[in-house]
Amino acid sequence: FQDDELVEELRPGGRLDEMVTLGKDLPVTWVIDPDLLASVDAMANGYRVKDGTGHTAGTDPNKELAGRWLGELEKAVQGRKVVALPFADPDLASLAHRGKAVPGSLGHLQSATALAGSTVETVLHVPSATDFAWPVEGAVDPSIMAVATSAGARKVIARSDSIRDDDLSYTPTAARPIGGGATAVVSDAELSTAFQGDMVRAETSTLAVQEFLAQTLAITLEQPQDRRSVVVAPQRQPSVSQAQAMAAAVRGLGAKRWTEPIDLVAAAAAKPDPEASTSVPRASQYPKKLRDSELPVDAFRDMKTTGDELSDFKVVLSRPDRVVPPVLAAINREMSTSWRGRTTAAAIYRVDVQDV
C-alpha cells in the first residue's frame, strides 16, 4: 500500500464503516468496486505499507479492523442484489474519448470486467451482476456506450440530465432499450444529486431529505395511476454526512407511503415506457466540465508501455503468476474514475507502477 489511509475509513464512524452500518438496514442495491474488496482482503491477511524507500508490515489491529469490516459487509449483502463494477472502476468516458485509440486499452477494460464477479464471490461469498456499467455522473454519448458494451455490459447507468425526456410531462420508467440488446438505466438527476455538497449542518441535511421526499411524491403525482420504476444513483464516494442524509431519506420512504423499494436489477428489467426517450446524446453534448477532467491520452500510453514491458519481462520468470496479475491489477487502477481531479497524483502513480 502507498499509505495506511484506508484504515481510517474502516474504523467505527469512518466513511466505509458508516456505509455498511447504514446500508445493512436499507432496501438498497450494493454497487461495489471489487478492487476495494481485494484491497481490504489483502489488509486482513497481512499487508505492507510503503515507508520511504522501503516498506513496513501493517499492524495486527489494522488487520483485525479490515477483517471485521469485511465480515460486516458480507452480512449486510446477504439476500440483497450486488452489482460488481469492473475491477478498479475504469473511467469509461476517458477510455472512450482518449484511450481507445491507444492499442490494448480496451483489453484492460475487458480484463477488469472478467475479474469483477470472481473477486466479489471470493471475498463476500455472494453472486453479483457483472453486466452493468456506470459512466461518471451518468453522462453518456455513443462512444461511451460502445466502449461499455464492448466489455460485456448490457445495462448502462445513465442520468436524466444526459438522456433527457423534455417532451414528457412525467418521469418515465428508468429502463430504456437503446439497441443491440443494451439498456440504458436512466436515474433521476434531481434525486441522484440531492445529497451532494455540505451535509454536516443539520439544517442543510434536513432540507435535502425534505426535498428528496417531496420530489418522490411529485413524481408519483405526475401519473398516480401508473407504476413506474425510478432509479436513484448517488455520488460514487459519499462522505459520512452525505451517506447519513441519504439513509434518512430512504428511511423516510418506508412504510410504503407512496413508493415501494425495488432493486436495481429488477428496475433494469422493467417494461420500458414506449414514450420515453431512447436517444443517446451526441458527442458534442457531453459536458465540457467532465471532458476536461478526463484522463489524458498520455495516461493510456503509459499503461501500454507498462503492459509491453511486462510482456517482455514475464518470459524470463519461473513463476509469472506471482508477478503478472498484481501488475495487471495496478494497470487497471491507473484507469480508475477515482483519478478525476487528481491529475498529479495519477501521474505519480503511473510512474510508480512503471518503476516496479
C-alpha positions in Angstrom: 0.0 0.0 0.0 1.1 3.6 -0.7 -0.1 4.6 2.8 -2.5 3.5 5.6 -5.3 5.9 4.9 -7.8 3.2 4.1 -7.7 2.2 7.7 -9.3 5.4 8.8 -12.3 4.8 6.5 -12.8 1.3 8.0 -12.7 2.4 11.7 -16.1 2.8 13.5 -17.5 6.1 12.3 -15.3 6.1 9.2 -16.8 6.5 5.8 -16.8 2.9 4.7 -17.8 1.7 8.1 -20.8 4.1 8.1 -21.8 3.0 4.6 -22.1 -0.6 5.8 -23.8 0.3 9.1 -26.4 2.4 7.4 -26.9 0.3 4.3 -27.5 -3.0 6.1 -30.9 -1.9 7.2 -32.0 -0.2 4.0 -33.6 -1.6 0.8 -30.7 -0.7 -1.4 -28.7 -2.4 -4.2 -25.0 -2.7 -3.4 -22.8 -1.4 -6.3 -19.2 -2.3 -5.5 -15.8 -1.8 -6.9 -14.2 -5.2 -6.5 -10.8 -3.6 -6.1 -12.0 -2.2 -2.7 -12.8 -5.8 -1.6 -9.4 -7.1 -2.8 -7.6 -4.3 -1.0 -9.3 -4.8 2.3 -9.0 -8.5 2.0 -5.2 -8.0 1.5 -5.1 -5.9 4.6 -6.9 -8.6 6.6 -4.5 -11.3 5.5 -1.3 -9.4 6.2 0.0 -6.4 4.2 2.9 -4.0 3.9 2.9 -0.2 3.6 5.4 2.0 1.7 7.8 3.7 4.1 10.4 5.9 2.4 12.4 3.7 0.1 11.2 0.5 1.9 8.1 -0.8 3.5 6.8 -1.9 6.8 4.3 -4.5 7.9 0.7 -3.5 8.6 -0.2 -3.7 12.3 -2.3 -6.5 13.8 -5.1 -4.1 14.9 -5.4 -2.8 11.4 -5.6 -6.3 10.0 -8.3 -7.2 12.5 -10.2 -4.0 11.6 -10.2 -4.9 7.9 -11.4 -8.4 8.7 -14.2 -7.1 10.9 -15.4 -4.7 8.2 -15.4 -7.4 5.5 -17.4 -9.6 7.9 -20.0 -6.9 8.4 -20.3 -6.2 4.7 -20.7 -9.9 4.0 -23.6 -10.0 6.4 -25.1 -6.8 5.0 -25.3 -8.0 1.4 -26.9 -11.4 2.3 -30.2 -11.7 0.4 -29.6 -8.4 -1.4 -28.7 -7.7 -5.0 -25.0 -6.9 -5.6 -23.7 -5.2 -8.7 -19.9 -5.6 -9.4 -18.4 -2.8 -11.5 -15.3 -3.7 -13.5 -12.2 -4.1 -11.2 -10.9 -0.6 -10.1 -14.0 1.1 -11.6 -12.4 2.1 -15.0 -13.2 5.6 -16.3 -15.4 4.7 -19.3 -15.6 8.2 -20.7 -11.8 8.7 -20.6 -11.3 5.4 -22.3 -13.9 6.2 -25.0 -12.8 9.8 -25.7 -9.0 9.4 -25.3 -7.9 5.9 -24.7 -9.4 3.6 -27.2 -7.1 4.9 -30.0 -4.1 3.5 -27.9 -3.7 -0.2 -28.7 -4.5 -2.5 -25.8 -6.6 -0.1 -23.8 -9.9 -1.8 -24.4 -8.2 -5.1 -23.4 -7.7 -3.7 -19.9 -11.4 -2.9 -19.6 -12.2 -6.5 -20.6 -9.8 -8.0 -18.1 -11.2 -5.7 -15.4 -14.7 -6.9 -16.2 -13.6 -10.5 -16.1 -12.1 -10.0 -12.6 -15.3 -8.4 -11.1 -17.6 -11.4 -10.4 -14.9 -13.8 -9.2 -13.5 -11.2 -6.8 -16.9 -10.4 -5.2 -17.7 -14.1 -4.9 -14.3 -15.0 -3.4 -14.4 -12.2 -0.8 -18.1 -11.8 0.0 -19.3 -15.3 -1.0 -22.3 -14.0 -2.9 -23.1 -13.8 -6.6 -23.1 -10.5 -8.3 -24.4 -8.9 -11.5 -21.5 -8.0 -13.8 -23.3 -6.7 -16.8 -23.7 -3.1 -15.5 -21.6 -0.1 -16.5 -21.6 3.3 -14.7 -20.0 6.2 -16.5 -19.1 9.2 -14.4 -22.2 11.2 -13.4 -24.3 9.1 -15.7 -23.2 11.2 -18.7 -23.2 9.2 -21.9 -22.6 9.6 -25.7 -22.4 7.0 -28.5 -18.7 6.3 -27.9 -19.1 5.7 -24.2 -22.0 3.3 -24.9 -19.9 1.5 -27.4 -17.0 1.1 -25.0 -19.2 0.0 -22.2 -20.9 -2.7 -24.2 -17.7 -3.9 -25.8 -16.7 -5.4 -22.4 -19.9 -7.2 -21.9 -22.1 -4.6 -20.2 -25.7 -4.8 -21.2 -27.1 -2.2 -18.8 -25.5 1.3 -18.6 -26.5 3.5 -15.7 -27.1 6.9 -17.3 -28.8 10.0 -15.8 -31.8 12.1 -16.9 -29.8 15.2 -17.5 -27.9 13.2 -20.2 -30.7 11.1 -21.7 -33.5 13.7 -21.5 -37.3 13.4 -21.7 -38.0 17.1 -22.4 -41.2 16.3 -24.3 -42.8 14.4 -21.4 -44.8 15.9 -18.6 -43.9 13.0 -16.2 -41.0 10.9 -15.2 -41.0 7.6 -17.1 -39.7 4.2 -16.0 -35.9 4.1 -15.9 -35.2 1.3 -18.3 -34.7 2.3 -22.0 -33.8 -0.1 -24.8 -31.1 1.6 -26.9 -30.5 -1.2 -29.4 -28.1 -4.1 -29.7 -29.6 -5.8 -26.7 -28.4 -2.9 -24.4 -30.5 -1.0 -21.9 -29.9 2.5 -20.6 -31.0 2.6 -16.9 -31.7 6.3 -16.6 -31.5 7.5 -13.0 -33.4 10.6 -11.9 -31.0 13.6 -11.9 -32.6 15.6 -9.1 -32.9 12.6 -6.8 -29.4 11.4 -7.6 -27.7 14.7 -6.9 -29.9 15.6 -3.8 -27.1 14.9 -1.3 -24.1 16.5 -2.8 -22.3 19.3 -1.1 -22.1 20.0 2.6 -24.4 17.8 4.6 -22.7 18.4 8.0 -25.0 21.1 9.2 -28.4 19.8 10.4 -30.4 22.4 8.6 -28.7 21.5 5.3 -29.2 17.8 5.6 -32.8 18.1 6.8 -33.6 20.3 3.9 -32.1 17.8 1.5 -34.1 15.0 3.0 -37.3 17.0 2.8 -36.7 18.0 -0.8 -35.9 14.3 -1.7 -39.2 13.1 -0.2 -41.1 16.0 -1.9 -39.6 15.2 -5.2 -40.5 11.5 -5.0 -44.1 12.5 -4.1 -44.2 14.9 -7.0 -43.0 12.2 -9.4 -45.8 9.9 -8.0 -48.5 12.5 -8.5 -47.4 13.2 -12.2 -49.1 9.9 -13.1 -50.6 8.4 -9.9 -52.4 5.7 -11.9 -49.2 4.3 -13.4 -46.5 2.3 -11.6 -43.0 3.4 -12.7 -39.5 2.3 -11.7 -37.4 5.3 -10.7 -33.7 4.8 -10.1 -31.5 6.9 -7.7 -27.8 6.6 -8.4 -26.0 9.0 -6.0 -22.3 10.0 -6.0 -19.7 7.2 -6.0 -18.0 8.2 -2.8 -20.3 10.0 -0.4 -18.9 11.5 2.8 -20.2 10.3 6.1 -22.6 13.1 6.5 -23.9 12.7 2.9 -24.4 9.0 3.5 -26.3 9.7 6.7 -28.6 12.2 4.9 -29.3 9.6 2.1 -30.1 7.0 4.7 -32.5 9.3 6.4 -34.3 10.0 3.1 -34.6 6.3 2.2 -36.0 5.6 5.7 -38.4 8.4 5.2 -39.9 6.5 2.2 -40.6 3.5 4.5 -44.0 2.0 5.3 -44.8 2.2 1.6 -46.0 5.8 1.8 -46.1 6.4 -1.9 -43.2 4.2 -3.1 -42.1 0.6 -2.9 -38.5 -0.4 -2.9 -37.1 -2.3 -5.9 -33.6 -3.5 -6.6 -31.5 -2.2 -9.5 -31.5 -5.5 -11.4 -35.3 -5.6 -11.3 -35.6 -1.9 -12.3 -33.3 -2.5 -15.3 -35.6 -5.4 -16.4 -38.8 -3.4 -16.0 -41.1 -3.0 -19.0 -40.0 0.3 -20.8 -42.3 3.2 -21.3 -42.8 3.5 -25.1 -43.0 7.3 -24.8 -39.6 7.6 -23.1 -36.5 8.8 -24.9 -34.1 6.2 -26.2 -31.8 8.7 -27.9 -28.2 8.7 -26.8 -26.9 12.3 -26.9 -24.3 13.3 -29.5 -20.6 13.6 -28.5 -20.9 17.3 -28.8 -23.4 17.3 -26.0 -21.1 15.7 -23.5 -20.5 18.1 -20.6 -17.3 20.2 -21.1 -16.6 20.1 -17.3 -16.5 16.3 -17.3 -14.4 16.1 -20.5 -11.8 18.5 -19.1 -11.3 16.2 -16.1 -10.7 13.0 -18.1 -7.5 11.1 -18.1 -5.2 12.3 -20.8 -4.0 10.3 -23.8 -0.6 10.1 -22.2 -2.1 8.1 -19.3 -3.2 5.3 -21.7 0.2 5.4 -23.5 1.8 4.9 -20.1 -0.4 1.9 -19.5 0.6 0.5 -22.8 4.3 1.0 -22.0 3.9 -0.8 -18.7 2.0 -3.6 -20.3 4.6 -4.1 -23.1 7.4 -4.2 -20.6 5.5 -6.7 -18.5 5.1 -8.9 -21.6 8.8 -8.8 -22.3 9.8 -9.5 -18.7 7.4 -12.4 -17.9 9.2 -14.7 -20.4 12.2 -15.0 -18.0 10.1 -15.6 -14.9 9.8 -19.1 -13.4 6.5 -18.0 -11.6 4.8 -15.4 -13.8 1.6 -16.0 -11.8 3.2 -14.2 -8.8 4.1 -11.1 -10.9 1.7 -10.7 -13.8 -1.7 -10.5 -12.0 -0.6 -7.8 -9.5 0.9 -5.6 -12.2 -2.2 -6.0 -14.4 -4.3 -5.0 -11.5 -2.1 -2.0 -11.0 -2.6 -1.0 -14.6 -6.4 -1.3 -14.2 -6.1 1.0 -11.2 -4.4 3.6 -13.5 -7.6 3.8 -15.5 -9.9 4.3 -12.4 -12.5 7.1 -12.2 -11.0 7.9 -8.8 -8.2 9.9 -10.5 -10.7 12.6 -11.7 -9.5 15.9 -10.2 -6.2 14.3 -9.1 -4.0 14.7 -12.2 -0.7 15.0 -10.4 -1.4 12.0 -8.1 -2.4 9.9 -11.1 0.8 10.7 -13.0 2.9 9.8 -9.9 1.1 6.5 -9.5 1.7 5.6 -13.2 5.4 6.3 -12.8 5.5 4.2 -9.6 3.9 1.2 -11.4 6.4 1.5 -14.3 9.3 1.6 -11.8 8.1 -1.6 -10.2 
